[in-house]
Amino acid sequence: MSDSNETKPTSTTDSVVQTEKKQDTTNKPKTEKTPKDNNNNNANKSSKKSKTKFELKTPKGTQDYNPQQMVIREKVFGIIKSCFNRHGAVTIETPVFELKETLTGKYGEDSKLIYDLVDQGGELSSLRYDLTVPFARYVAMNGIKNMKRYHIARVYRRDNPVMTKGRFREFYQCDFDIAGQYDLMVPDSECLRLMCEILDQVKIGNYEIKLNHRKLLDSIFAICGVPEALFRPICSAVDKLDKEPWDVVRKEMVEQKNLDPSVADKIEPFVKLSGKPFELLAKITESGICAANAQAVQTLQDMKVLFEYLEALGCIDRIKFDLSLARGLDYYTGVIYEAVLTDQDRVGSISAGGRYDGLVGMYGSTNVPAVGFSIGIERIFTILEEEETKKQTKQRQNSTQVFIAQWDKGLIKDRLKLANELWSAGISTEYSYKENPAKGSNQLAYPDDFGIPFVIFLGKNEIETDTVSIKNRITKEQVSVTRSKLIETLKSMIKEFELNPPIIPTTTASTTSTTSTTTTSSN
């Protein structure tokens, strides 16, 4: 798929022109340029012009992340991984591209967003659209009967990107899934509890989780008279109700999906029902609007069990029972849910998932039921980055704990020995790459810019007395210790610093080094 970089061969005409230029240095009269020569010169000018016009940028729907952004991203990833691990999940890795047939027929109308790769070796492949289908393939291929796993990785979609709203063509997903045959709604309730746990800990703001059931939605379609063959297409249309008004969705049902207008009108009152879980469940049950459909009756009973479990898990107040929620992907078969922010309208859903009991079986093996969800991490990052820019503080861009400063010339080897001692003790350390760095405050610009908390001063006097001076750049406290006590003292100071991290003003922030340094993390 990558473009090859070819060198343009020198043409015969170019060689002739070069020869003529050499001959111009003799006493022979100059020959006039031929039209062919002019064409070559024009071509060269055009080539130079095109080179100067080249715009250096990332592909549409992608972006680079600077160190300050990466601090936020790594922090959020750390929180999410911690939550996943707290629930006993293991992690796996799958290829960034799959065989095209692995992905075909799993995404409904969204299949058009899959990136297909150019066939170069006899296999038709596509970039993964999500992490759920590759997980199902992994379970089927390895004969797994039960597994609780998480996976954090990039996925790819040929979507129309809206960068300011966290919609990209290349982006991360953070997935958690439970595969296996378990009792009704037990793993489903844990997934919803974990979703709340993550969203609370990343401090994304107020949110609610819309919840529905695919079987209940199918039952409603059946009650309204929707032909079974149109269940999935109509479901896909209903899924757009969070972005489009009913009139627009109805028009799509009738004109594009060929649904009878009278049937579409019957669907409207159902998909406008939403409210608190137990209250709406009681309203639907008591009204009898689903009483004639056995599957609907059973599904409502199952939903009651789920709501009771969510109440026991302490997250029922985050749930909104919403019959308009459809989730457009074809592989969902049971409970479906989607988390949305309630105090911000600049992004869509920030997390979504549901039960997909038939996906593993689509690969020809014994079926393994599964349920899970994905965190829309890029949208969360967009919000957190906007909030960070409003603050008068910055996140530290690296984890360096100590910077070694040199006051006298000719001490490069002494600095290296000291750095080696600190690294061996597991202390993250940096120093200037200059043999004789600038004296005074200029040498301390780098630790100031990057919020490095401690500076060790090394000079001829310290070497002669076998001591060093340690300065806390935040509190301005400075102590002198013997080399034998250095590691012990530093670790104590670092521990105190980590227990009470300071607020670092943005005025000292910098993404580039003011002195040539190296960043080396501790082991």
N, C-alpha and C positions, 0 to 999 in steps of 0.2 A: 504493500500500500504506500510505502514511502517513495518519494520522488527521487529519481537518480540525478546526480549532478554530473552532467557531461561537459567536457571541454570542447569548444567549437574548433574543428580542424582548420588549419590555415589553408586558404584557397590558393589555387594556382595564380589567380589574378593578383592576390595580395603579394605573392612572391615577386611577380613582375614589377609591381609598383616599388617594392623595396629595392630591386635591382636598378630601376631607373633612377631612384634617389641617389644610389651610390655613384651612378654614372654622371650625375649632375655635378659632382666635385671635380670632374675633368674639364678640359677646355672645349669639349664638344658642346654644340648649341643644345639648349634644352628643348625637349619635345613637348608639344602641347598635350594636355590631358585629354584622353579619350572619354566618350560618354561612359564607357565601362569603368574607367578610373573614378569618374564623378559618382557613379552609383556606389562604388565601394566606399568612397569617402562618406557619402550620405549614410550608408549602412553603418559605418563605424560610429558616426555622430549619433545615429539613432540608437545604436547599442549602448553608447555612453549615457545618452539621455534616459534610456529605460532603466539603466542601473541606478542612476541618481534618483529616479522616481520611486524605486523600490521602498515600500513601507515596512519597516521591521515591527512585526506585531505577532500576537498569538492568534491561532485560528478562531473563527467565529464561535462563540459559546464557550470559550476557555479563557483562563487567565492565570497569571503568575501570582504568587503570594509572597509579600515581603516579610522580613523577620518579625515585625510587630504583629502582622496578621497571623503568622505561624504560631506565635506565643498563645494567642487566643484559641486557635484551632487545636493545638496540642493539649491545652488545658481542658477543653471540652471533650476531646477524644479520651483523655484520661478519666474524666468523670464517668463517661459512658462505659468504658471498659471496666471500671470499678463496679458499676451497677450490674453489668452482665456477669462478672465473676462472682458477685455476691449471691447471685441466683444459681450458681453452680454450672454455668455454661462453659463449654470448651470451644476453641476456635479452630477453623479450617481455612485453607486457601484454595481457590479454584482458578483456572486459567482466565485471563482477561477476555479471551474470545472462545466461543463454543462452536461446534458444528452447527450449521444453519438449521438442520433438521431438529436439533435439540430445542431450539427456540421457537420453531414454527408452530403456529396454532395455539399459543399459550396466552396471547395478549389481546385478542380481539382486534378492535379498530386501531389500537396502539401499535400493532405489528408494523405499520408503515414507518414508525420511528426507529426501527432497528437499523443499525449501521452494518451493511454487508461488506465483506472484504473481497478484494480481487483474488480470484482463484489462481494460485501459483504452483500448486502441487497436487491437484486432483481432488482436494477437499474443499467444499463450499463452507465457509466460516462466517460468523458474524460476531461483532463486539457484544458483550453481554449487556442486556437491557436493564436487568436488575440482578439481585443476588439470590432470589427465591428459586427461580427455575434451575440455575446451576446447582443449588443445594439439593433440590429434588432429584436431579440427575445423579449427583454424588451418592445420595441415599440408595437409589435404585441400583446403581452400578456396583456398589460395595455390599449390597444385601443387608443393609442396616435396618434393624427392627425398631430401635428407639434411640433418640439422640436429642440433647439440648445443646444447641450451638449458637455462637455469634460470629459475625463476619463483618469486618469494616474494610471497604474497598471501593474503588472507582467503578462507575457504570457509565454507559454512553447512550445518548438518544439524539436522533436527528430532529430535535424539537426547535421551535422558534424561541431563541433565548431572550430572556429579559434579565440582564445581569443585575439590575438594581433591586430586583425582587427575588434574587437567589435562584433563578431558573437558568441552568447551563446545559451544554451538550455533553460536557464531561464533569462529573460530580461524584462526591462520596455518598455512599449509603451505609448506615449502621444497622445491621439486621440481627434479630433474635428470633429463633424458631424452636419449637418443641415438636419433634416427630415421634410417633408411637401411639399404640392403642391404649388409651387411658379413660377414666370415668368421665361422664358428661360434665363439660364446662370447667373442670378443675384446671387443666393447663391454660384454657382460654382466659380464665380470671387472673392467673398469674401474669400472663402477657400484658393485660390491661393495667395491673398493679405496677409492673415494671415500667411501663410507658409513663405512668404518672410520676414514678420515682425519678426517672431521668429528667423529665421536663421540669420538675420541681427543683432538682439540684443544679441544672444549668441556668436557673433563674431567668427563664425566657419571658416571663410575664404571665398574665391571666390567660387561661385556656380552658377549653371544654373538649370532651371526646364524644363525637357523634357516633352512635352505635345502632346497627340494624342487623338483620339476618337475611341472607340470600334466599333461604327457603320461604321466609315470610313474604319477601318481595315477589318471588315466583308465584306464591299462593294468591297474592293480591292481583297479579296479572291474570291468573286463571279465573278468579272471581269476576274480573272486569271483562273477560272474554278475549284476551290477547291470545292469538294462536301460539302454541308452544314453540314453533319454529322462530317466532319473533321475540321470545323471552330475552335472549342475550342482546339483540339490537336495541330493544326498548329499554333494557337495563342500562345500556351505554348512553342512551339519550337522557334518562332520569339522572344519571351521574353528573350531568352538566347543570343541574338545578342550583348548585352552589355558586355558579358563575353567571347563569342566564335566567331570565324570568320564565314563568310557566308558558307564556304565549310563544316564546321562541322555541322552547323544548317541544311543545305540542306540535308546532309547525314541522319540526324535524321528524317527529313520530309519524305524522300524516303524509308529508310530501316526500321524505327520504326513506322512511322505513315502511311505507305503504300500510300504515295502521288505519283502521276504520275510525273516522272522526268521533263517532259516538262512543267507541271504546276508549279513545284517548280522554274524552270528557269524564268517563267513569274513574279513570286513574287519578285525576286531579285531587279530589278530596282526600284520598289515601295518602298521597305523597306530601300533603300539607300538614300531616299530623306529626307533632313533635312535642316533647316535654320531659318532665322528670320520669325516670324509669318506672317506678312502681305506679305512679299516677296515670301515665299513659297506658301502661299495661292493663290496669284496672278498667280504664275507659274503653279500650278496644274490646276487652273480654265482655264487659257488661252490655255494650252496645249490640253485640251479636253480629257485627258486620263480617266476621270471619268464621262464624259458627258452622256454616255449610261446607267448609273446606277442612278435611281431616288433617292435612299437613299443616295448615295454619294454626289449628287448635293445638297440635303437638308442639309446634315451634314456640308458641306463646308460653306453653308450660316450661319448655327448655329455657326460655329467656328469664322466666321467674327464678329458676335455679341459679342462673348466672348473676342476676341482680342480688340475690341473697348472698352469694359468695363475694361479690364486690363490696357489699355492705360489711361483711366480716373482715375484709381486707382494708377497709377504711378509705375506699376511693369512690364510693357510689356517688358522692356529691360532684364529682368531676364528669359524670356521665350524663349525656342527653340522648334519650331514645328518639331517633329521627328516622321516619319511614322514607324520607327522600334520599337517604344515603344509599348509594348503589355500588360504588367501586367498580369501575369499568373493566377491570381485568377478568378474563374468562375463567381463570382457574379457581376463583373463590366459590365455596360451596356451603358455608355456614355463617357464623358470626362475622361481621365486618365492622370496622371502626376507623375513625379518622380524627386526629387532634387538630384543632384550629385555634388560633389566638382570638380572644374576644375583645381585646382593647387595642388591636392594631389591624388595619385592613390592607397593609401593603404587601403581605405575602399570603399564599394559599395555605394548604395543610402543611403542618410541620412534622407529622408522623401518621402512619396509616398501616393497616394490616387486616388480618382475618384468618379464617380457617379455610384450608384447601385440601380436602380429604382425597381428591382424585388425581392430584398432580403426579405423585410418584408412580402410580399405577399406569399412567400414560406412556411410560417407558417400557411396558411389557413385563414388568416384574410383579411380585406380590405387592399389593397396594399397602402403603403406610400412611395413615392419616397424619395431618400436621397442622399446626397453627403458629402464627408469628406476626411480627410487625417490623417496619423499617422506620428509622428516624431520618427525616429530611434535613440532614445536617447543614447543607449549604444555606438553606433559608434561615436556619438558626444563626449561623455565622454572620450572615448579612445584618441581622438585627443586633447581635452583640457588638459587631464592629462599629455600627452606627452609634450605639450607646457609648462605646469606648471613646469615640472622637469628641463626645460632648463633655467628657470628664476632664479635669485638670491634672490627671495622673496618667502614667503609662505602665505597661507591663514590661518586665525585664525581658530582653530578647535572648539572653543566654543564661547559663547556670554557673558562670564563673564565680568563684568565691574569693579568689586572691589574685592581686596583680603585684608583680615584683618590680619595684622601681629602683633604679641605679643612680647614685649621686656622683660617683667618681668614674673616671675613664679607666678602661682596661680591665673591667670586671665581668666580661661576657661569660667566661667559663664558670665564675662563681655563681652567676645567675642561673646558668644551666644546671649546675649541681644542686642548687636550692630548689629549682623547679622539679628536678628528678626526685628529690626527697619528698616534696609535697605530693606529686603525682603517685608515688609509691605508697603514700599514706591514704590515698583515695580522695585527695583534696583537689578540686578543679582549679587550675592555675593558668595564668597568662603572663606574658612578658613582651617587651618590645623586641622586634626583629632587628633593630639597629644595634650595631656593636657598641656605639657610644650615644645613647639617646639624649635628647635635649634635656637640659637641666630645668629645675624649677617646676612651675605649675603646668607648663606645656606637656610634660610627661604624664601628668595626671588627668589630662582631658579625656583620654579613652576610658579609664575606669569610671569617671564621672558620667560620661555619655551613656554607658551601658549599665550603670547602677551596680558595679562591682563593689561589694561592701567593704572589703579589707585590702589594704596596701601594705606590703612589706618593703621597708626602706633598707637598701643594701649599699654600704660605702666602705672605704678602706678602714675606717675606725671600727665599724661593726665586725669586719673580718678579723682585725687584730685582737679584738676583745671577745670574739666568738659569740656575738650577740646579734640580734636583729630588732628593729623597731616595727611594731604593728600598729597601724592606724585604722580605726573604724571611720570610714568616710561618711557615714550617716550621722553618728553621734559626735564625731570629731575627737573622740577619746583616743589617746596614743599611749602604748605601753612598750617597754623594752624588756625582752626576755632572752635568756641564754638559748643557744641552739638546741641544747638537750631538752629544753622545755617547750620548744617551738610547736611541735605537733600537738601536744596535749593542750597548750593554751589556745591554739588556733581552733581546734575542734570544739572546745568549750565556747569560744566566741561565736563560731558559726552556728552552733546549736541554739544559742540564745537569739541570734539574728533570725533564724528560721522560725522560732516560736513566736517572735514579734516582728514580722516583716514591716518595713517602713513604707510610707507612701512616697512614690518617686514622681516629682513634677515633670510635666511634659516639656518644660523649657529646657531640660537637660537631655532630651531624647535625641538620638541620632541613629540612623541606620547604617552609617559608614564609619569606619575607624579613622580617628584623627592621628593615630600612630600606628605603624605597621606592627600587628600583633598576630598571635595564633590562638585559636580557641581549642582547648583540649579538655574533654569531659573526664571526670574521674571514673575509675573502673566500677 
